[in-house]
Amino acid sequence: MPPWNTTGVKTARMPFGKIGRSIASKILALQRSESKFVWVLIAVCLLVIVNPLLPDREAGKYIFNLLLSFIVVTGILAASDERQIIRQLTIVGLILIGLDWAGTLAARQIPAMEFTVYFLYLLFVIAVTVAIMLGVIRSQIVNLNIICGAVAAYLMIGLSGGFISLLIETQLPGSFLLNGELMPDQGLPNALIYFSMVSLSTIGYGDITPAAPIARSVALAIGLVGQIYLTVLVAILIGKFLKEK
């Protein structure tokens, strides 16, 4: 029998409720699975590996945005299995992806919008990184998923450093130099994320150098945080492994 509303008018059944509940249950099952950190690691590794190969033209920007969108989606799935946190991260992630693509497809870049997108990416990546770290620390066992989560969090630290560098360069142009010259606007996100990853691993090729004092402080902080994280991470994982044995 069809449902009736309070006014006595017959209403049609909405099939979207079942579809929405089905999608939500599948997402929740993935979030509680033993492979959610694996997807985050795949997304971040794709960005790190493909990023230096991307051209500075439009095609490169589109691929770069796709990779960032993939990180946002996998980050939402891996951050938590609580519905309230998932809902909040989903809203922030959708707004972030929408603003990023709107700025990319726009005929003209708006500096304020660009700064907002970088800032939102930074907050999102930090939130997901902290959530993954807590998941690794609270885990009672050491398996492939936990190891992938630990590595993903390490790479996310480098990604956070890239967005911090982008915020500095957009507000203080010339803070970073490419081969001793000002960095071009085209391909700036690719270059500074590459710089952050190189600083995180303490390789330091010297092609991109911090010129401003705040840029030097950020570069030093990225390197120190990366080394401290690795030291603490190894201690935690070994401790869990020995406890499990």
Sine and cosine of phi, psi and omega as CSV:
sin_phi,cos_phi,sin_psi,cos_psi,sin_omega,cos_omega
0.00,0.00,0.77,-0.64,-0.04,-1.00
-0.90,0.44,0.57,-0.82,0.02,-1.00
-0.94,0.33,0.44,-0.90,0.03,-1.00
-0.88,-0.48,0.59,-0.81,0.08,-1.00
-1.00,0.00,-0.06,-1.00,-0.09,-1.00
-0.92,0.38,-0.35,0.94,0.00,-1.00
-1.00,0.01,-0.02,1.00,0.02,-1.00
1.00,0.06,0.11,0.99,-0.01,-1.00
-1.00,-0.03,0.72,-0.69,-0.02,-1.00
-0.93,0.36,0.72,-0.69,-0.01,-1.00
-0.91,-0.42,0.46,-0.89,-0.01,-1.00
-1.00,0.07,0.52,-0.86,0.06,-1.00
-0.95,0.31,0.63,-0.78,-0.03,-1.00
-0.97,-0.24,0.91,-0.41,0.00,-1.00
-0.96,0.27,-0.18,0.98,-0.09,-1.00
-0.94,0.34,-0.42,0.91,0.00,-1.00
-0.89,0.46,-0.72,0.69,0.02,-1.00
-0.90,0.43,-0.66,0.76,0.01,-1.00
-0.89,0.46,-0.71,0.70,0.00,-1.00
-0.89,0.46,-0.67,0.74,0.02,-1.00
-0.92,0.40,-0.59,0.80,0.02,-1.00
-0.91,0.42,-0.70,0.71,0.02,-1.00
-0.90,0.44,-0.68,0.73,-0.01,-1.00
-0.89,0.46,-0.65,0.76,0.00,-1.00
-0.91,0.40,-0.60,0.80,0.02,-1.00
-0.93,0.37,-0.65,0.76,0.04,-1.00
-0.89,0.45,-0.68,0.73,0.00,-1.00
-0.90,0.43,-0.61,0.79,0.04,-1.00
-0.90,0.43,-0.63,0.78,0.04,-1.00
-0.92,0.39,-0.60,0.80,0.00,-1.00
-0.93,0.38,-0.46,0.89,0.00,-1.00
-0.99,-0.12,0.10,0.99,-0.03,-1.00
-0.99,0.16,0.10,-1.00,-0.01,-1.00
-1.00,-0.06,0.32,0.95,-0.02,-1.00
-0.73,-0.69,0.22,0.98,-0.09,-1.00
-0.93,0.37,-0.56,0.83,0.03,-1.00
-0.96,0.28,-0.43,0.90,0.02,-1.00
-0.88,0.47,-0.66,0.75,-0.02,-1.00
-0.92,0.39,-0.60,0.80,0.05,-1.00
-0.90,0.44,-0.69,0.73,0.01,-1.00
-0.89,0.46,-0.67,0.75,0.04,-1.00
-0.88,0.48,-0.70,0.72,-0.03,-1.00
-0.89,0.45,-0.71,0.70,-0.03,-1.00
-0.94,0.35,-0.63,0.77,0.02,-1.00
-0.90,0.44,-0.62,0.79,0.05,-1.00
-0.87,0.49,-0.69,0.72,0.00,-1.00
-0.91,0.42,-0.70,0.71,-0.06,-1.00
-0.90,0.43,-0.67,0.74,-0.07,-1.00
-0.98,0.21,-0.68,0.74,-0.09,-1.00
-0.99,0.17,-0.47,0.88,-0.10,-0.99
-0.79,0.61,-0.75,0.66,0.00,-1.00
-0.91,0.41,-0.32,0.95,-0.04,-1.00
-1.00,0.02,-0.18,0.98,-0.10,-0.99
-0.96,0.28,0.68,-0.74,0.08,-1.00
-0.95,0.30,0.35,-0.94,0.00,-1.00
-0.98,0.19,-0.14,0.99,-0.03,-1.00
-0.99,0.17,-0.12,-0.99,-0.13,-0.99
-0.86,0.52,-0.66,0.75,-0.03,-1.00
-0.86,0.51,-0.65,0.76,0.02,-1.00
-0.90,0.44,-0.63,0.77,0.02,-1.00
-0.90,0.43,-0.64,0.77,0.00,-1.00
-0.91,0.40,-0.69,0.72,0.02,-1.00
-0.91,0.42,-0.65,0.76,0.04,-1.00
-0.87,0.49,-0.69,0.73,0.02,-1.00
-0.91,0.40,-0.61,0.79,0.04,-1.00
-0.88,0.47,-0.67,0.74,0.01,-1.00
-0.91,0.41,-0.64,0.76,0.06,-1.00
-0.91,0.41,-0.64,0.77,0.04,-1.00
-0.89,0.45,-0.62,0.79,0.04,-1.00
-0.89,0.45,-0.64,0.77,0.04,-1.00
-0.90,0.43,-0.65,0.76,0.01,-1.00
-0.88,0.47,-0.73,0.69,-0.03,-1.00
-0.90,0.44,-0.75,0.66,0.00,-1.00
-0.92,0.39,-0.52,0.85,0.05,-1.00
-0.91,0.42,-0.63,0.78,0.06,-1.00
-0.89,0.45,-0.68,0.73,-0.03,-1.00
-0.92,0.39,-0.52,0.85,-0.10,-0.99
-1.00,-0.08,-0.27,0.96,-0.16,-0.99
-0.92,0.39,-0.68,0.73,-0.09,-1.00
-0.30,-0.95,0.31,-0.95,0.11,-0.99
-0.93,-0.36,0.25,0.97,0.07,-1.00
-1.00,-0.05,0.74,-0.67,-0.12,-0.99
-0.88,0.48,-0.62,0.78,-0.04,-1.00
-0.91,0.42,-0.70,0.72,0.02,-1.00
-0.92,0.39,-0.64,0.77,0.03,-1.00
-0.87,0.49,-0.69,0.72,-0.03,-1.00
-0.89,0.45,-0.69,0.72,-0.01,-1.00
-0.91,0.42,-0.71,0.70,0.01,-1.00
-0.91,0.41,-0.57,0.82,0.03,-1.00
-0.90,0.43,-0.68,0.73,0.02,-1.00
-0.89,0.46,-0.74,0.68,0.01,-1.00
-0.89,0.46,-0.66,0.75,-0.02,-1.00
-0.91,0.43,-0.66,0.75,0.02,-1.00
-0.92,0.40,-0.66,0.75,0.06,-1.00
-0.89,0.46,-0.68,0.73,-0.02,-1.00
-0.89,0.45,-0.74,0.68,0.01,-1.00
-0.89,0.45,-0.66,0.75,0.01,-1.00
-0.88,0.47,-0.72,0.70,0.01,-1.00
-0.91,0.42,-0.64,0.77,-0.02,-1.00
-0.90,0.44,-0.73,0.68,0.00,-1.00
-0.94,0.34,-0.55,0.83,0.06,-1.00
-0.90,0.44,-0.67,0.75,0.04,-1.00
-0.93,0.38,-0.57,0.82,0.00,-1.00
-0.94,0.34,-0.64,0.77,-0.04,-1.00
-0.99,0.14,-0.22,0.97,0.00,-1.00
-0.93,0.38,0.54,-0.84,-0.01,-1.00
-0.94,0.35,-0.39,0.92,-0.06,-1.00
-0.64,-0.76,0.73,-0.68,-0.02,-1.00
-0.97,0.26,0.70,-0.71,0.07,-1.00
-0.97,-0.23,0.90,-0.44,-0.08,-1.00
-0.83,0.56,-0.67,0.74,-0.02,-1.00
-0.90,0.44,-0.64,0.77,0.02,-1.00
-0.93,0.37,-0.64,0.77,0.03,-1.00
-0.88,0.47,-0.70,0.71,0.04,-1.00
-0.89,0.46,-0.67,0.74,0.01,-1.00
-0.88,0.47,-0.68,0.74,0.00,-1.00
-0.89,0.45,-0.71,0.70,0.01,-1.00
-0.89,0.46,-0.65,0.76,-0.01,-1.00
-0.91,0.41,-0.68,0.73,0.03,-1.00
-0.91,0.41,-0.64,0.77,0.07,-1.00
-0.87,0.49,-0.68,0.73,0.00,-1.00
-0.87,0.49,-0.74,0.67,0.00,-1.00
-0.89,0.46,-0.67,0.74,-0.03,-1.00
-0.91,0.42,-0.72,0.69,-0.04,-1.00
-0.91,0.42,-0.65,0.76,0.04,-1.00
-0.89,0.45,-0.69,0.72,0.00,-1.00
-0.88,0.48,-0.71,0.70,0.00,-1.00
-0.92,0.39,-0.64,0.77,0.02,-1.00
-0.87,0.49,-0.72,0.69,0.02,-1.00
-0.89,0.46,-0.66,0.75,0.00,-1.00
-0.89,0.45,-0.67,0.75,0.02,-1.00
-0.91,0.40,-0.68,0.73,0.03,-1.00
-0.86,0.51,-0.69,0.72,0.01,-1.00
-0.90,0.44,-0.61,0.79,0.05,-1.00
-0.89,0.45,-0.64,0.77,0.03,-1.00
-0.92,0.38,-0.69,0.73,-0.04,-1.00
-0.92,0.40,-0.64,0.77,-0.06,-1.00
-0.98,0.19,-0.24,0.97,-0.02,-1.00
-0.91,0.40,0.65,-0.76,-0.01,-1.00
-1.00,0.01,-0.23,0.97,-0.03,-1.00
-0.78,-0.62,0.28,-0.96,0.07,-1.00
-0.90,-0.43,0.95,-0.31,0.04,-1.00
-0.78,-0.62,-0.11,-0.99,-0.05,-1.00
-0.88,0.48,-0.64,0.77,-0.02,-1.00
-0.89,0.46,-0.68,0.73,-0.02,-1.00
-0.93,0.38,-0.66,0.75,0.04,-1.00
-0.89,0.46,-0.69,0.73,0.05,-1.00
-0.89,0.46,-0.62,0.79,0.04,-1.00
-0.90,0.44,-0.66,0.75,0.02,-1.00
-0.90,0.44,-0.68,0.74,0.02,-1.00
-0.93,0.37,-0.65,0.76,0.01,-1.00
-0.88,0.48,-0.66,0.75,0.02,-1.00
-0.89,0.46,-0.62,0.79,0.04,-1.00
-0.88,0.47,-0.71,0.70,0.01,-1.00
-0.94,0.35,-0.53,0.85,0.04,-1.00
-0.92,0.40,-0.49,0.87,0.10,-1.00
-0.88,0.47,-0.68,0.73,0.06,-1.00
-0.90,0.45,-0.60,0.80,0.04,-1.00
-0.91,0.41,-0.63,0.78,0.06,-1.00
-0.88,0.48,-0.68,0.74,0.05,-1.00
-0.88,0.48,-0.57,0.82,0.05,-1.00
-0.89,0.45,-0.67,0.74,0.00,-1.00
-0.95,0.31,-0.55,0.83,0.10,-0.99
-0.89,0.45,-0.68,0.73,0.03,-1.00
-0.89,0.45,-0.62,0.78,0.04,-1.00
-0.90,0.44,-0.66,0.75,0.02,-1.00
-0.89,0.46,-0.65,0.76,0.01,-1.00
-0.92,0.40,-0.72,0.69,-0.06,-1.00
-0.92,0.38,-0.58,0.81,0.01,-1.00
-0.94,0.33,-0.51,0.86,0.01,-1.00
-1.00,0.00,-0.53,0.85,0.00,-1.00
-0.78,-0.62,0.98,0.20,-0.02,-1.00
-0.84,0.54,0.66,-0.75,-0.05,-1.00
0.99,-0.11,0.02,1.00,0.03,-1.00
-0.92,0.40,-0.49,0.87,0.05,-1.00
-0.85,-0.53,0.62,-0.78,-0.02,-1.00
-0.88,-0.48,0.61,-0.79,0.06,-1.00
-0.96,-0.30,0.94,-0.34,-0.06,-1.00
0.81,0.58,0.63,0.78,0.05,-1.00
0.99,0.14,0.04,1.00,-0.02,-1.00
-0.86,-0.51,0.27,-0.96,0.03,-1.00
-0.88,0.47,0.60,-0.80,-0.04,-1.00
-0.98,0.18,0.69,-0.72,0.04,-1.00
-0.95,0.31,0.42,-0.91,0.00,-1.00
-0.93,0.37,-0.58,0.82,0.01,-1.00
-0.94,0.34,0.77,-0.64,0.00,-1.00
0.97,0.26,0.27,0.96,-0.02,-1.00
-0.90,0.44,-0.71,0.70,0.04,-1.00
-0.86,0.51,-0.67,0.74,0.01,-1.00
-0.86,0.51,-0.71,0.71,-0.08,-1.00
-0.92,0.40,-0.68,0.73,-0.08,-1.00
-0.98,0.21,-0.47,0.88,0.13,-0.99
-0.93,0.37,-0.65,0.76,0.10,-0.99
-0.86,0.50,-0.70,0.71,0.02,-1.00
-0.86,0.50,-0.67,0.74,-0.02,-1.00
-0.91,0.40,-0.66,0.75,0.02,-1.00
-0.91,0.41,-0.62,0.78,0.04,-1.00
-0.92,0.40,-0.63,0.78,0.04,-1.00
-0.93,0.37,-0.62,0.79,0.01,-1.00
-0.88,0.48,-0.65,0.76,-0.01,-1.00
-1.00,0.07,0.01,1.00,0.00,-1.00
0.84,0.54,0.52,0.85,0.07,-1.00
-0.97,0.23,-0.83,0.55,0.09,-1.00
0.89,0.46,0.95,0.30,0.00,-1.00
-0.95,0.33,-0.49,0.87,0.03,-1.00
1.00,-0.03,0.04,1.00,0.05,-1.00
-0.95,0.31,-0.58,0.82,0.12,-0.99
-0.92,-0.39,0.82,-0.58,-0.07,-1.00
-0.81,-0.59,0.62,-0.79,0.10,-1.00
-0.98,0.21,0.81,-0.59,-0.04,-1.00
-0.98,-0.20,-0.65,0.76,-0.02,-1.00
-0.99,0.17,0.46,-0.89,0.01,-1.00
-0.84,0.55,-0.66,0.75,-0.01,-1.00
-0.92,0.39,-0.56,0.83,0.05,-1.00
-0.92,0.39,-0.62,0.78,0.04,-1.00
-0.91,0.41,-0.63,0.78,0.03,-1.00
-0.89,0.45,-0.67,0.75,0.01,-1.00
-0.91,0.42,-0.69,0.73,0.02,-1.00
-0.88,0.48,-0.67,0.74,0.02,-1.00
-0.91,0.41,-0.66,0.75,-0.01,-1.00
-0.90,0.43,-0.65,0.76,0.01,-1.00
-0.87,0.50,-0.73,0.69,0.01,-1.00
-0.90,0.44,-0.67,0.74,-0.01,-1.00
-0.92,0.39,-0.71,0.71,0.00,-1.00
-0.88,0.47,-0.65,0.76,0.01,-1.00
-0.88,0.48,-0.70,0.72,-0.01,-1.00
-0.94,0.33,-0.63,0.77,0.04,-1.00
-0.91,0.42,-0.65,0.76,0.01,-1.00
-0.88,0.48,-0.71,0.71,-0.01,-1.00
-0.88,0.47,-0.65,0.76,0.00,-1.00
-0.90,0.44,-0.75,0.67,-0.01,-1.00
-0.92,0.39,-0.63,0.77,-0.02,-1.00
-0.88,0.48,-0.73,0.69,0.00,-1.00
-0.88,0.48,-0.67,0.75,0.01,-1.00
-0.89,0.46,-0.68,0.73,-0.02,-1.00
-0.91,0.41,-0.73,0.68,-0.04,-1.00
-0.91,0.41,-0.66,0.75,0.03,-1.00
-0.90,0.43,-0.66,0.75,0.04,-1.00
-0.88,0.48,-0.68,0.73,0.03,-1.00
-0.91,0.41,-0.64,0.77,-0.02,-1.00
-0.90,0.43,-0.70,0.72,0.00,-1.00
-0.92,0.38,-0.60,0.80,0.04,-1.00
-0.90,0.43,-0.64,0.77,0.01,-1.00
-0.91,0.41,-0.63,0.77,0.02,-1.00
-0.92,0.38,0.00,0.00,0.00,0.00
